[in-house]
């Protein structure tokens, strides 16, 4: 008998078994606009009928080297939440409601249990965001990924009424910056975090608590990214939201300027409790504060730029959606450029 696809490292039957396990996970995320089911060549989704002038909004992202921590820890059921979060938190910043999500899962040798755990996390992320897991792709690439390694990419599509798009034009001097707490590292800065904590001489074990923590370090490093969609939409519904910012790689200095109009900057004078993981990285890596600020979210995962007279209503909406909120600072006039547009009190 001649060479087979399985001899070359691709197990079609294993892929089919994974699809069978994925189908009920995807079905549990179904929304009224979805047509058909998982398994075809393409996913179908209609537009909501209550939007007068619908505009589609798209976003794509991955999880980055946080996957290295998941692989080392043998824990794969939360990185899918991260994957969804990194996409839907982006598209909601323009006021869009996420409609559906697609994933791309690539591995060297398909292991059904591992793949199912990843997709289970993706489905959970979709539930939290209120969108459908419409479909995806599983690729088995022998010789490309080794040792149980895999990579993830995600793609989200949402919709917003053209008249309700948040484009930052309403932002004005005196607007208030409301910071929404993060769950920790989220999915950014892991190359630095890994270098400081779990690589090289004196590397900390993932299965034991580190200084200042009451849970194993690996568990803390794998805390999933918070999904802010429902809270952000509730804030918009309260009125007075002028802009929304997802704090990803680059921290506040790298992300806040993206939602501020030219000639405006942010003055950060508020205080908040940082998750312990950040101080651990700072101390073990001897990382300068400026570098910490431009790499990590430092405990603020999302920012709402609010009209001053709407702060109370927006805060109540965010807290009603389960978020912790702090008054971060304010919008000011600024002729600075780039990261210098974000100014700290100390």
Secondary structure, DSSP 8 states (H G I E B T S, - for coil): ----TTTTT--HHHHHHHHHHHHHHHHTT--TTEES-TTSSS-EE---TT-TTEEEEEEEEE-TTHHHHHHHHT--SSHHHHHHHHHHHHHGGGT-EEEEEEEEEEESS--HHHHHHHHHHHHHHHHHHT-EEEEEEEEE-TTTS-TT-EEEEEEEEEEEEGGG---STT--TT-EEEEEE-SSSTTS-HHHHHHHHTSSTT---TTSB-TT-SSBHHHHHT------HHHHHHHHHHS-EEEEEE--TTHHHHHGGGGS-TTEEEEE-------HHHHHHHHHHT--HHHHHTT--TTEEEEEEE-GGGHHHHHHHHHHTT--EEEEEEEEE----GGGGEEE--
